[in-house]
């Protein structure tokens, strides 16, 4: 089956395993845990060797990860339905407030028509829902050649860039 | 209007291409109805009772004659030869074909028009005073600020999928003609004691199922902070607004449930991080926008004209029209003329393609080729030289657009209602027409004086019934159309929401009920200057209730 994961504009393989606790996980496995499981076993997670990722739901507070930048390689944000736009604010807060620079992945009801907005708020990875083709979706990252607002992708709003 | 530069143009051209792709995928079965729906709504496209309905944006109600001609062309080519102006200063077409919509948008883009965010759970078209920039009572021209908000809100990546729709209105005048108190965010342009420019920000107003008057969240916000502050309000709403129930999803419910103080604290905390960031407005941008908003070459004209003065003495029809439909301009020797789209027998806000072309010609000959759309669903010629008023009056009369009823009972605001809208519980247009016929006698109307009568076909309140001096709401009772009547609402400061007078009425009972309330008002008022709404405020709703339902109604509790 063709990969449906795009990372930094390229097709990518998903190496991450969902886990609840570090127990029984191979030492070098990439582990993806929910925010609740992360907070509950934070020290145990930090003590192991493999890469770590946290999976956020729409209602989760991204500021809860403020002290974990040193050890996180992935944050996923779930869109249970594409019309639930809370994850867009989550992404901006992670990038602009928390200062998270690792992979930020949109998962769930993710398809072509959201990719432009998602990339502007700081997502650099997209796990497309089933039935979507990556080539078609990739083209959508360039739907618009300009945008008015300040965003993660272009921190200066158009009106400041117009000055130059 | 604001004239696009190359970048503004490119953005709407790219939008047309995007929507063409989405429509093609939908028609080819590659995009489901469920997934297409939010995307077509963000392009103003509804699926309605008869056909798709396309809502075209008229940003803050300013329109050029060239754009109006394009709307006429669209009405002729893709619709049935007419269009409908809405209460949010937009235009709706009720009969386009879905397959034609990408081409309609491409045609509109050639005159810098679009349908972006005219529907859907996003930031909608910002509205303002229909006399913006020309009103005599204006403190500051709101148009540059509206344009700033238009650009900020267009494809804002963080706020494209809000819990619910979001409407912003801006007022820069002494008299609020933008209904800012009933918007998600209302903005008053103000000056601080030291002369600094800024804004008073209100939040949480709105009509619909739970009508509420907006509350002041910030008494003074300095000019440069507009966009960062809006970002903060929208972010708090996007994250915490209710998404479990669409009837509780507007920001007004969040503000009401948390309380203003708690909501305000959350906004201030968010703003403390955004304040002075990159989205802080620079003076160069406001100057750039001002330079792209046409400043008209007004001539030095005498304030009055002997011919006009004579006609005012001799011609009662002209005098009435002048009294109701002509508004003072800030430049001496000019006037603003309202062309009434509320003639008896015509659905409020409807206009034919031929009339659109004729009005465009009037704007070219008696002004600077610019027009305004009012939220009262009329068209305005904003820059008519006073000496040309008799000519404009004659031309408007020939077009059937000189009905002298602005601010009067037959200047009815009404949504399209059950005749067109699939959300409606009841029809609005037949009720509006029956009332216009009942009060067609101009002497009677002038005796009644200023009265706003607003009709909505359902609780979504597109006809703003809550803020009508008399409001009429279509309701469905066991599959039948009924109408609930409220009185005492007001859209201008102090804004007020109307109160229900009693059990809802059948359609044919509505004109009688309104007439009985008017008769009671005429008996109760202490002079001709006391308006219907003033009398309701003074004596309460009981006498009016009694006039409609008789004395027995006193004990019954209205139920709908």
Interface residues (C-beta under 8 A of the other chain):
Chain A: X82 X83 X84 X85 X86 X88 X89 X90 X92 X97 X111 X113 X116 X117 X118 X120 X121 X143 X144 X145 X146 X147 X148 X149 X150 X151 X155 X156 X157 X158 X159 X160 X162 X163
Chain B: X7 X10 X11 X14 X15 X17 X18 X22 X35 X38 X39 X121 X151 X152 X154 X155 X156 X157 X158 X159 X160 X161 X162 X227 X235 X238 X239 X243 X273 X277 X278 X279 X281 X282 X284 X285 X288
